[in-house]
């Protein structure tokens, strides 16, 4: 994986595990009556216990724990009385910040046969929150899973499960959980949050699942486009088997469309390749932009200075011969000259006409590189502002040797333009 994306992900993920589960647990704790038909308790127990329970319900957890000591001090306690004490003591300890004591006593409650089955989920929720905020992530993940298995429905706690698994370095389980959350939001017509997608990508990276990593990276590029994402996706498009050198110019054109320019170190090669391929006007624009905005230095300056006069001359000749060249292309028996002329017009900022000529050439037939011709048609349509037509064109490309992989990046670029323009509200984050 590329260092740029790793660094971007790390910055976000470093702050992503500081969330807690908000809830007034003491106020929502299950009540425990001081007496039930089959479990009578003596008044000596009931009096301090009831007072402690009322204090807890009113928010005075410290007072509740202090009062509860009177009940705890009584001799010969029955199993039921011990159970009642735990029902108040555990949430009281939690409310006063005694997480170790609360964890111990909630676990004791969970092991107590007197605990009703319907109360197990809330107890497990306490345990999971204590472990998660205490950064005991493997145990927290196990507790959250126990909560869900017990029928717990809190979506916020459910969303913390893969985060706990991620922090515990159980990347396979975390990736599965994040992917399920992402897929559910997409199916519901929502846009997953940037944070959730970053978590998923990083989990796949930790698992060394390249397919999952790329899937997440593509979603990030579409919905939260950043240069690092596009650079990696373009780089991956070039790594397919048998990538044709002919497509290097198409890579540069894609970069100009997405970033506004190629990398500084690529400018001389871009200009030289464009001139050699018969597109001196395109080469001239590269050099003109460099000299005006990002001057060359060192050997690049010497090379550019040497290339520039010949490129300027060829570009001027092309413009002077444009009508003659177009007439010849229209009269040709096959469509190859029309495709070439259309791409030439596109690189000379006449994309609308260029797209029409390329389309005519493809329709005429006899194209030597039909998938590349469609790639150039899609590019011309993008330049002409015909994004819907460009999408259809790119979706029709299935060529090997790089045409298909470049078309896929173009498709994501167009999807990103649509997504950014629509800008639907992101799905609410499950944790802060």
C-alpha positions in Angstrom: 0.0 0.0 0.0 1.2 3.5 -0.7 2.5 5.6 2.2 0.4 8.7 1.3 -2.9 6.9 2.0 -1.5 5.2 5.1 -0.5 8.6 6.5 -3.9 10.2 5.7 -5.7 7.3 7.3 -3.5 7.2 10.4 -4.2 10.8 11.2 -7.9 10.3 11.3 -7.9 6.9 13.0 -5.7 8.1 15.8 -8.6 10.3 16.9 -11.3 7.8 16.1 -11.1 5.6 19.2 -11.9 8.2 21.8 -15.6 7.7 21.8 -17.8 6.7 24.7 -21.3 5.4 25.1 -23.5 8.3 26.4 -26.2 7.2 28.8 -27.5 8.0 32.2 -27.0 4.4 33.3 -27.8 5.0 37.0 -31.2 6.5 36.1 -32.1 3.7 33.7 -30.9 0.8 35.9 -33.5 -1.9 36.6 -35.2 -1.3 40.0 -34.9 -4.0 42.7 -37.8 -4.1 45.2 -36.9 -4.6 48.8 -39.4 -7.4 49.0 -41.2 -9.7 46.6 -43.9 -12.4 47.3 -41.4 -15.2 47.6 -38.5 -13.2 48.8 -39.4 -11.3 52.0 -36.6 -9.3 53.6 -36.4 -8.0 57.2 -37.1 -4.4 58.0 -33.5 -4.0 59.1 -32.5 -4.6 55.6 -35.4 -3.0 53.8 -35.0 0.4 55.5 -31.4 1.2 54.4 -31.8 -0.6 51.1 -34.9 1.4 50.1 -33.2 4.6 51.1 -30.1 3.7 49.0 -32.2 2.8 46.0 -34.1 6.2 46.2 -30.8 8.1 46.4 -29.5 6.3 43.4 -32.7 7.0 41.4 -32.4 10.7 42.3 -28.8 10.9 41.2 -27.0 10.7 44.5 -24.9 7.7 43.8 -22.3 8.5 46.5 -25.0 8.8 49.1 -26.6 5.6 47.9 -23.4 3.6 48.2 -22.8 5.0 51.7 -26.3 4.1 52.8 -26.0 0.7 51.2 -23.1 -0.2 53.5 -25.7 -0.4 56.4 -27.5 -3.1 54.5 -24.3 -4.8 53.6 -23.1 -4.9 57.2 -26.1 -7.0 58.3 -25.2 -10.6 59.2 -26.7 -13.7 57.7 -27.7 -12.2 54.3 -29.7 -14.4 52.0 -28.8 -14.9 48.4 -31.7 -12.7 47.5 -30.5 -9.9 49.7 -27.0 -10.1 48.3 -28.5 -9.9 44.8 -30.5 -6.8 45.7 -27.3 -5.1 47.1 -25.5 -5.8 43.7 -28.5 -4.3 41.8 -27.9 -0.9 43.5 -24.1 -1.2 44.2 -23.0 -1.9 40.6 -24.7 1.1 39.0 -23.8 3.3 42.0 -20.1 2.4 41.5 -20.4 3.1 37.8 -21.9 6.5 38.5 -19.1 7.5 40.9 -16.4 6.4 38.5 -15.4 3.2 40.3 -15.2 1.3 37.1 -13.2 -1.6 38.5 -15.8 -2.1 41.2 -18.7 -1.7 38.8 -17.2 -4.2 36.4 -16.7 -6.7 39.1 -20.3 -6.3 40.4 -22.0 -6.2 37.0 -20.2 -9.5 36.2 -21.4 -10.9 39.5 -24.9 -9.9 38.6 -24.6 -11.6 35.2 -23.5 -14.8 37.0 -26.3 -14.6 39.5 -29.2 -17.0 38.8 -31.7 -14.5 40.2 -31.0 -12.0 37.4 -34.0 -12.0 35.0 -33.1 -12.9 31.5 -34.6 -9.6 30.2 -32.1 -7.7 32.3 -28.9 -9.3 31.0 -28.6 -6.9 28.0 -28.5 -3.8 30.1 -25.9 -5.3 32.4 -23.8 -6.3 29.5 -24.1 -2.8 28.1 -22.6 -1.5 31.4 -19.7 -4.0 31.1 -19.0 -3.2 27.5 -19.0 0.6 28.2 -16.6 0.2 31.1 -14.2 -2.0 29.1 -14.3 0.2 26.0 -13.7 3.4 27.9 -10.9 1.6 29.8 -9.3 0.8 26.5 -9.5 -2.9 27.2 -10.5 -3.5 23.6 -10.3 -7.3 23.3 -12.5 -7.7 26.4 -14.8 -4.8 25.2 -15.3 -6.5 21.8 -16.2 -9.8 23.6 -18.6 -7.9 25.9 -20.3 -6.1 23.1 -20.8 -9.4 21.3 -22.3 -10.9 24.4 -24.6 -7.9 24.6 -25.8 -8.4 21.0 -26.2 -12.1 21.5 -28.4 -11.4 24.5 -30.7 -9.4 22.3 -29.2 -5.9 22.8 -30.5 -3.5 20.1 -28.5 -0.3 20.8 -27.2 0.7 17.3 -24.5 2.9 18.8 -23.1 0.0 20.8 -23.3 -2.3 17.8 -21.3 0.2 15.8 -18.6 0.2 18.5 -18.0 -3.6 18.0 -15.8 -3.3 14.9 -14.0 -0.3 16.4 -13.1 -2.3 19.5 -12.1 -5.2 17.2 -9.9 -2.8 15.2 -8.3 -1.4 18.3 -7.6 -5.0 19.4 -6.0 -5.7 16.1 -8.6 -8.2 15.1 -8.6 -6.7 11.6 -10.5 -9.5 9.9 -13.5 -9.2 12.3 -13.3 -5.4 12.2 -13.3 -5.2 8.4 -16.3 -7.5 8.3 -18.2 -5.3 10.8 -17.3 -2.0 9.1 -18.2 -3.5 5.7 -21.6 -4.6 6.9 -22.3 -1.1 8.3 -21.1 0.6 5.1 -23.2 -1.8 2.9 -26.3 -1.3 5.0 -26.0 2.5 4.8 -25.4 2.4 1.0 -28.4 0.1 0.6 -30.5 2.6 2.5 -29.4 5.4 0.2 -27.1 7.0 2.8 -23.5 8.2 2.4 -21.2 6.4 4.9 -19.3 8.9 7.0 -15.7 9.7 6.1 -14.6 8.2 9.5 -16.4 4.9 8.9 -14.9 4.5 5.5 -11.4 5.3 6.8 -11.9 2.7 9.5 -12.9 0.1 6.9 -10.0 0.9 4.7 -7.5 0.7 7.5 -9.0 -2.6 8.8 -8.7 -4.1 5.3 -5.1 -2.7 5.2 -4.3 -4.5 8.5 -5.9 -7.7 7.2 -3.9 -7.4 3.9 -7.2 -7.7 2.0 -6.3 -5.7 -1.1 -9.7 -6.1 -2.8 -11.5 -4.8 0.3 -8.9 -2.0 0.7 -9.5 -0.8 -2.9 -13.3 -1.0 -2.5 -13.1 1.3 0.5 -10.6 3.6 -1.2 -12.9 4.0 -4.2 -15.8 4.9 -1.9 -13.6 7.5 -0.2 -12.5 8.9 -3.6 -16.1 9.2 -4.8 -17.7 10.7 -1.7 -14.7 12.5 0.0 -12.3 13.2 -2.9 -8.8 14.0 -2.0 -5.7 14.1 -4.2 -4.0 11.2 -2.3 -6.9 8.9 -3.1 -6.9 9.7 -6.8 -3.1 9.4 -7.1 -3.3 5.9 -5.6 -6.2 4.8 -7.8 -4.5 6.2 -10.9 -1.3 4.4 -9.9 -3.1 1.2 -9.5 -4.7 1.5 -12.9 -1.2 1.6 -14.4 -0.2 -1.6 -12.6 -2.5 -3.9 -14.5 -0.9 -6.6 -16.5 0.4 -5.6 -20.0 -0.4 -1.9 -19.5 0.3 -0.3 -22.9 2.9 2.5 -23.1 0.5 4.1 -25.6 -1.8 4.9 -22.7 0.8 7.0 -20.8 -0.5 10.1 -22.4 -4.0 9.1 -21.4 -2.8 8.9 -17.8 -1.4 12.4 -18.0 -4.6 13.7 -19.5 -6.6 12.1 -16.6 -4.3 13.8 -14.1 -4.7 17.2 -15.7 -8.5 16.7 -15.6 -8.5 15.6 -12.0 -5.7 17.7 -10.5 -5.4 20.6 -13.0 -1.8 19.5 -13.9 0.6 16.6 -13.9 3.4 16.2 -11.3 6.3 18.6 -11.9 8.6 15.7 -12.7 6.2 14.4 -15.4 6.0 17.6 -17.4 8.9 17.1 -19.7 7.9 13.5 -20.5 4.3 14.6 -21.1 5.3 17.3 -23.5 7.8 15.1 -25.4 5.3 12.2 -25.6 2.5 14.4 -26.8 4.7 16.0 -29.5 6.0 12.6 -30.6 2.4 11.2 -30.8 1.3 14.1 -33.1 -0.3 16.4 -30.6 2.1 19.4 -30.5 -0.7 21.7 -29.3 -1.1 19.6 -26.2 2.7 19.7 -25.7 2.7 23.4 -26.1 0.1 23.9 -23.4 2.2 21.8 -21.0 5.3 23.9 -21.6 3.4 27.2 -21.6 1.8 26.4 -18.3 5.1 25.4 -16.8 7.0 28.5 -17.9 4.1 30.7 -16.7 3.2 29.1 -13.4 5.7 26.5 -12.2 9.1 27.2 -13.8 11.4 24.4 -14.8 14.8 24.1 -13.1 18.0 22.2 -13.7 18.1 19.7 -16.6 14.3 20.0 -17.0 14.8 23.7 -17.9 17.4 22.8 -20.5 15.2 20.1 -22.0 12.2 22.4 -22.1 14.1 25.2 -23.6 15.4 22.9 -26.3 11.9 21.3 -27.1 9.9 24.5 -27.0 10.7 26.1 -30.4 10.1 22.9 -32.4 6.9 22.2 -30.5 5.6 25.8 -31.0 6.3 25.5 -34.7 4.5 22.1 -35.0 1.5 23.4 -33.1 1.2 26.4 -35.4 1.4 24.2 -38.5 -1.3 22.0 -37.1 -3.6 24.9 -36.6 -2.9 26.2 -40.2 -3.6 22.7 -41.6 -6.6 22.0 -39.5 -9.2 22.4 -42.3 -7.2 20.3 -44.7 -6.5 17.6 -42.1 -10.2 17.4 -41.2 -11.2 17.1 -44.9 -8.8 14.3 -45.4 -10.1 12.5 -42.3 -13.7 12.8 -43.5 -12.7 11.3 -46.8 -10.8 8.4 -45.4 -12.1 4.8 -45.9 -11.9 3.8 -42.3 -12.4 5.8 -39.1 -8.9 6.0 -37.8 -8.1 9.4 -39.2 -11.3 10.8 -37.8 -10.5 9.4 -34.3 -7.0 11.0 -34.5 -8.3 14.3 -35.7 -11.0 14.3 -33.0 -8.5 13.8 -30.3 -6.3 16.5 -31.8 -9.2 18.9 -31.7 -9.9 17.9 -28.1 -6.4 18.6 -27.0 -6.6 22.0 -28.7 -9.6 22.9 -26.5 -12.3 22.1 -29.1 -13.7 19.1 -27.3 -17.2 19.4 -28.6 -16.1 19.0 -32.2 -13.5 16.5 -31.2 -16.1 14.2 -29.6 -18.3 14.3 -32.7 -15.4 13.4 -35.0 -14.2 10.5 -32.8 -17.8 9.2 -32.6 -18.0 9.4 -36.4 -14.7 7.6 -36.7 -15.8 4.8 -34.5 -19.1 4.5 -36.4 -17.2 4.3 -39.7 -15.3 1.2 -38.4 -12.0 -0.3 -39.2 -10.5 1.1 -36.0 -7.1 -0.4 -35.1 -7.5 0.1 -31.4 -11.3 0.2 -30.8 -11.1 0.3 -27.0 -8.6 3.1 -27.0 -10.8 5.0 -29.4 -13.7 4.7 -26.9 -11.4 5.9 -24.1 -10.5 9.0 -26.2 -14.2 9.5 -27.0 -15.1 9.4 -23.3 -12.2 11.9 -22.5 -13.5 14.2 -25.2 -17.0 14.0 -23.8 -15.7 14.9 -20.4 -13.8 17.9 -21.7 -17.0 18.9 -23.6 -19.1 18.8 -20.4 -21.1 15.8 -21.6 -20.7 13.7 -18.5 -23.7 11.5 -19.0 -22.5 10.5 -22.4 -19.0 10.0 -21.1 -20.2 7.7 -18.4 -21.9 5.5 -21.0 -18.8 5.4 -23.1 -16.5 4.5 -20.3 -18.9 1.8 -19.1 -18.8 0.2 -22.5 -15.0 -0.3 -22.3 -13.7 -3.7 -21.3 -10.3 -3.7 -22.9 -7.2 -5.3 -21.5 -3.8 -3.6 -21.3 -5.0 -0.6 -19.3 -8.0 0.7 -21.2 -10.4 -1.0 -18.9 -8.6 0.1 -15.7 -8.3 3.7 -16.9 -12.0 3.7 -17.8 -12.9 2.5 -14.3 -11.1 5.5 -12.8 -12.9 7.8 -15.2 -16.2 6.3 -14.0 -15.3 6.9 -10.4 -14.3 10.5 -11.2 -17.7 11.1 -12.9 -19.5 9.5 -9.9 -17.5 11.8 -7.6 -18.6 14.9 -9.5 -22.2 13.7 -9.2 -21.9 12.9 -5.5 -20.2 16.2 -4.7 -22.8 18.1 -6.6 -25.7 16.3 -4.9 -24.0 16.4 -1.5 -26.5 14.3 0.4 -26.2 14.5 4.2 -23.8 11.9 5.5 -25.1 9.1 7.6 -25.1 10.1 11.3 -21.9 8.9 13.0 -22.6 6.1 15.4 -20.1 7.4 18.0 -18.2 10.5 18.7 
